Amino acid sequence: MNDLEILYEDNHIIVVVKPNNILSQSDSTKDTDMLTIIKNYLKKKYNKPGNVYLGLVHRLDRPVSGVMVFAKTSKAASRLSEQVRTHVFKKRYMAIVWDDGSLKDSDTFIDYISKADDNSSKIVSSSDGKYAELSYRVLECDKKNSLSLVDIELKTGRHHQIRVQFSSRNHPLFGDQRYGKRDNNQIALHAYQIEFIHPTTKEKMIFVSKPNRESKWINFNI
């Protein structure tokens, strides 16, 4: 990954678009990750010796693309993380889901989710899992291919939440290798909007990036 798509940058935060199949932060695979990419960019741009501070505020699953904000100071990281905890920080997603005609035009999903040892998640009873809520509305239907484009407002940020909640209702995301049909397609899930309060200016900030028009996305008017 050579080109870093930057939507906004100041002394406190940097907002970028994560491509699909790039890690949010490094893991045991040692594959390319956004945290390292942005640190290298900052180090080069500002000619900084030694380590560069960059705070990870939220994550996107490896196969998922979308808008992310990173903190350039520890104070900004703390304040943004608090917004995530108190649900001031808001995220919206676009997804393409399998739809046999039974998907409602809009709905709210409320479940309890537990993370398993194999890094997957599942719906469980309230006593065994964490509260998970999202709301969605259908933007467009592709009846020929039994697919629908949905706009999702994520109310909580549980592990694989969107993917598990739609899959559990027999509407898995197109291209979801773990919770849907196992094929060679890229998962159609994109975090297209984030909204938060700037950690120092207190200004409301909204950033939007639409999905790349490729794969099944081209079937819809995005």
N, C-alpha and C positions, 0 to 999 in steps of 0.2 A: 504493500500500500504506500504509494508515493505522494498522492494528493490528499491533503487533509482539508475537508470541506468545513470551513469556519463560518458560522452565522453571526457571531458576535464575540468581541473580546475587549476587556478593559483590565484595570489593575487587579481586579478581584475575582473575576470569573471568565471562563471561556466556554462558548456554546458551539458544539460541533454536530455533524451528522455521522453516526456510526454506520458503515456499510455492513451488509449481512456477512456472516461467517468470520467476523473479527471479534475476539474476546473483549469484554469491557475492561478486565484486568487480567494480569498474568495468572496462569494456573500451572498444574504439573506438566502440561504438554509443552510449555515454553513457546507456544505459538504467538504470533503477533497479537498485541493487545492495544487498546485505545490509550490507556494510561501511559504506557511507554512511548507510543507514537507522539502524544501531545507533549510529554516531557522533553523528548528530543527536539521537537519543534521550538519549544520555549527556550531551551538551552542554546540552540543555534540562533534564534531571532534576537535574543537579548545578550548573547555572548556570555552566558553565565557559567562560571567554573563550578565544579563539584555537582552535588545533587540539586535537582530542582523540585520544589514542593508542588504537589498537585493532589488535591483531595477528591476522592471518588465519592460522589453524593448519592448516586443511584446506579442501577445496572440494567442492561438489556441482555437477554439470552444470546448466546453466540450466534445462532442463525438469524436473529431478528435485527432489522435495521431501524434507524430512527434518530431523533434529536436527543442529545445528552448535554448536560451542563457539568463542568468540572470547576472546582474551587482553586484559585491560585494562592489563597492564604488560609491559614488555619481558622481564622475568625469567620471567613466566608463559608468554609466547610462546616463549621459548627452551626451556624445560623441556617444554612440551607438544609442540613440534616435534620434540624429541629422542625423545619417546615414539612419535610417528608413525614416525620413522626406524627405531626399534628394535622396532616392532610391539607395543609395550605398549598403545598406543592401538588400540582395537578398534571396528569398525563392523559392524552387521548391517542388512540390507536386506530388504524384502518386494518381490516383483515378480510380475507376472502374465505368463506366457510362453505362446506358442502351443505346443500339445501335441497331436500326432496319435496319442498313445497310446504313443509310443516313449520318452518321457522316463523315466529311472530314478527310483525313489522317493528316492534320495539319491546323490550322487556328488561327486567332487572334480575340478575342471577345472584342468589345468596347461598353460600355453601360454607363448609368447614374443610380445610385442606391440610393434609399432612405430607411432609417430605419423607421419601423412603431412602433406604441406604444406597440404592442404585442411582440416586440423583433425580428420580422421577417424583411426581406428586400424585396424590389421589384424593378423591372426595371421601370424607369420613364423618363420624358422628361429632356433634358439638363438643363432646367431652374429650375427643381424641385429636382435634385439629384446631387450626387458627381460622378465625372469621375471614371470609373472602366475599367481596361484593364488587360487581360491575354492572353498568347499564349500557345498553346498546340500542342502535336503531339501524334498520336496513336502508341503505342508500340506493341500491340498485340490484336488480336480479338478472341473472343469466340463466333463464329456464332451460335453454338448449343443453347447457353443460351441468345443470343442477348445482349452480354456484350463486352465492349472494355476497355483495360487498357491504360490510357493516362498519359503522363508526362506533367506537367503544370508549366509554369513559371509565377509567379504572379507579375505583374508590379505595381499594386496598392493594398492596403490592406483594402478593404471595408468590412463592416459587412456581413458575409455569402456570400462573393463575388463569390467564385468558385461554390458554391451550387446553387445560384440564376442564374448565367449566363448560366450554363449548363441546368438547369431545364427549363429556359425560352425558350430554343431551343429544347425542347422535348427530352433531354438526361440527365435526373436527375441522380444523383449519386446513386449507389446501396446502399440500406440501409438508405437512407436519409428520416427520419421520418417526417420532416417538408415540404420538397419541392419535395418529390418523393412518392414512394409507401409506404403506412403505413403497415409495417409488423414488425417482431421481429428481423430483421437482423441489425447487426452493420454497421454503415456507413463506406464505403470503401474510406476513404480519409486520407492520411498520408503525413505530411510535412517531406520529406526524406532528404532534404538538405538545409542548410543555409550557406551564404557566407557574410563575413563582414571584416572590417579592425580592427585589435586589437586596443582597445582604447588607449593603451600606447606604445606598441612596433611598431605600424603601419604596422604590418605584415598582409598580406591577409590570412584569415583563412576560411577553408571549412570543414564542418562536415556533415557526411552522416550516415543515419540509415534507413535501409529498413523496410518495414512493416512486422509484424509478419505473418508467413505463417498459417493463419487461415481463416475461413469463405471463401468467394469467392476468396481471394488472392491466394489460393492454386491452382486455375485453370490457373494461369499464371506463366511464367518463370521470377520471380523477382530476 
